[in-house]
Amino acid sequence: MAKAAKSLYVCQACGASSPRWAGKCPGCGEWNTLAEETDAGPPPGSGITRASKGKAVKLGTLAGGADEAPRFTTGMAELDRVTGGGIVPGSALLIGGEPGIGKSTLLLQLSASLARAGRRAIYFSGEEATAQVRLRAERLGLASAPVALAAETNLANILATLDAGAKPDLVVVDSIQTLWSDELDAAPGTVSQVRAATQSLIRYAKLEGAALLLVGHVTKDGQIAGPKVVEHMVDCVLSFEGDRGHPFRILRATKNRFGATDEIGVFEMVQQGLREVANPSELFLGDRESSVPGAAVFAGMEGTRPILVEIQALVAPSQLGTPRRAVVGWDSNRLSMILAVLEARCGISLAQHDVYLNVAGGLKITEPAADLAVASALLSSFSGIALPVQRVSFGEISLSGAVRTSAHTALRLKEAKKLGFIEAMIPAGGETGGDASNMSLTRLQHLKDLADPLRPCD
């Protein structure tokens, strides 16, 4: 007599399991996330049985050369940049992003590009019918590309299809949350189904040498939905970001076993799909207005790529008891720190003013080197004095008011010079290299050196 399957309650947020239901997850503390699932054994296609006996494996040493992982280019330079030079055969990539941001469009363009280059690409759509995918392909001008297409969510059917035909170079699954296995007594999208589908597909990719690209839904907090173990299982995690009000899209690598992390690719959403942006600095600075107080240009770094972006600030007298602090594209806590340093170290108080800060173009900035550009924009708006149009700024501000050195100074100045900027406000330390020989450099040791010329007249 077969042993009855064991029933467990699994948290849909963190994957923790409990023998009985509870309102609060014992693992992550989230409420109402435990769902009943049946432990039916190992995932399908894993090759694991409960009675399987292990065998000894060959052990090696740490000595020996490390060969460069083989790659194939995708035909999309921005995607190749993010993945570290191309896609590695046998690797698994997970891409997440908000609904409607353009994930399916990007993957359809990628599949068509590889198919036209003579590689075999298979696209499994779990959310759209084949007719809907064909309509998108026709709108993007990709209908003639020899992409193998199927609308399927059954994991066993997908694995059988992959084994039946010629070995593919790329397998796209859109999305992993829609797949289900009849060997598991759980609904599609639950922790056990997502984990089993991911493990089975990754095992196929490793054995056959096919690149696997999975689409993952995101939660309201912007995190990829499902168990965190999925992000650990894949080789590369890509985040597709963007603002619905702007046509720009940012593809960012948050994990990459075959390349650098924090590398970004920039795309523009147009009628024909996603268009690659070779020089994003010109795009982000294209609509600048001259001689407007409160605008400063920041020379930032995204991975190995220097990007120039405009930071806009508006400081206005407040009629509220607690003035407003609104930030778009930057850390609101860091803005509070800059305002406190301006008051404590420079004697400039904005406690009775509303402060609005915006990073133009929808880009999100995380590096501390933006402190000096933010302070310049705030002081310019507060004093009503416009900053020179051809000036860039970068540098980290400490709590003492000192301006600290930022990395990649030479690359930032080289990009600024290429775009026609002739002035730069930079930290006192740091090597500039020979690329800034024709630029006027103002080195700042303390925030007072910036605040005194922009101090409002009484």
ABEGO torsion letter per residue (X at the ends): XBBBBBBBBBBAAAGBBBABBBABBAAAGBBGABBBBBBAEBBBGAGBBAABBBBBBBBBBABEBBBBBBBBBAGBAAAAAAAGGEBBBGBBBBBBEBBGAGAAAAAAAAAAAAAAAGBBBBBBBAABBAAAAAAAAAAAGAAABBBBBBBBABAAAAAAAAAABBBBABBBBOBAAABBBAABBBBBGBAAAAAAAAAAAAAAAAAAGBBBBBBBBBBAAGBBBEBAAAAAABABBBBBBEBAABABBBBBBABBAABBBGBBBBBBBBAAEBBBBABAAAAAAAABBBGBBGBBBBBBBBEABBBBBBBBBBBBBBABABBBBBBBGBBAAAAAAAAAAAAAAAGBBAAABBBBBBBBGGBBBABAAAAAAAAAAAAAAAAGBBBBAABBBBEBBBAAGBBBBBBGAAAAAAAAAAAGBABBBBBABEBAEAAAAABBBBBBABAAAAAAAABBBX
